[in-house]
Amino acid sequence: MKRLLLWCLLLGAVGCATDKQPAPSSSKLSDKKFIELFADAMELHRHYVHAPDSLLVARKKLFKRHGITQVDIEKFLKDRRDHPEKWDALIALIQQRFGETAGREIEAFRKATKKGEK
């Protein structure tokens, strides 16, 4: 859980540093949109693990595709710092979304491990 929160803060800190224009208030980052962005960003990090420059370019494209700016993420995280009780609902949604995926990945790993033991 601490890794998840650390990743969220990291995303907010290094996301799209050159995109500092204020966003309109109507483009507020919702929990659902944050989770979608989070899922896509995790995939990018897996794909570009050894290519940090490519990761930065891909992340900028990701933010643009989602219609999100660095300011939106900073506002979202500030709102969570100001209202920590909101993390509970967000974390529950994240667990719901990634719990199924994690379960499938663990099962695939177990099957692969069993085949390797034979």
N, C-alpha and C positions, 0 to 999 in steps of 0.2 A: 504494500500500500504506500509506503514511503517513496518507493521508486516511482510510482505513478504520480504522486504529487511533485516530486523533484522534476520529473519529465515535463509536467505541465508548466512549472516555473521556467524550465530551460526553454521550452517552446516560446513562452512569452518573452524571454530575455533575448534570444538570438534569432527569432523567427524571420522577420523581414525588416531588418534594421533600417534600410533605406526608405521604406514606405512609412513616413511619419506624418502624412497629411491627416488631419482630423476626419473621422468618418461621420457621416450623418447619423443622428440618433436613431433613425429607423433601421439601421443595419446592426442593431444590437445582436451580439453572439448569444444564441440560446443554448441550453444544455444539449439539445439534440444535435445542433449544428456543431457544437464543440466536440461532441463524441465522433461525429463523422470526420471532422478535421483531424482529430486525434488518431483515428483508425488509419486514415490515409497517410498521415505523417509517420506513424509507426512503420507502415509498409515502405515508405521512402527511406527511412533510416536503415531498414533491413537490406534494401536493394543497393543503397549507396554507402554501405558501412566503410568501405575503403576509398571513397571518392568524395571528400568533403566539399570540394568546389562544385562538383555536379549536384551534390545534395542541396547546396544553397540555391542553385539555379532551379532545381526541381521544386524546392520549397516555395520559392517566389511564385512559380507557376501554380502550385497547389493553392496558395492563398488567393491568387487571382481567380482561379476556377471556383473557389468557394465564396468569392466576394468578400473576403476577410482582409483586414489590414492589421498591422502590428498594433495600432491604437485599439482596435476592437478586442484583441486578445488582452492587452493591458487593462482595458476597462473591465473585461470579464474577470480577470484574476484579481483586480482591485475589489470588485464587488464580492468575490469569494473571501478575500481577506477581511472585508468589512462585515460580512455576514457568513461566518464559518459554518453555520448550521446548514447552509445550502450545499455544502460538499456532500452531505449524507445522500441526498437525492441524486446528485450527479454520480457519485461512486456506485450507487445501486444500479443506475442505468449502464454504467461502464461494465460492471460485473455481469449484468444481464447480457449485454452485447458481446463481450469477450469471453464470457464463461462457456458458451457453446463452442466457440472457435477453439478455445484452449482445451476443452474436452476432446474435440476431434484430433487436435495436434498431439495430445498426450496418448490417445489411443493408437494413432499412427506410429508414434515413437515406440510404444510397447510392442506392437506387431513387428516393427522392424528389428527391435532388440531380440525378440523371440526367434526370428528367422536367422539372425546372426549367431545365436547360441547353438543352433542345430548343426 
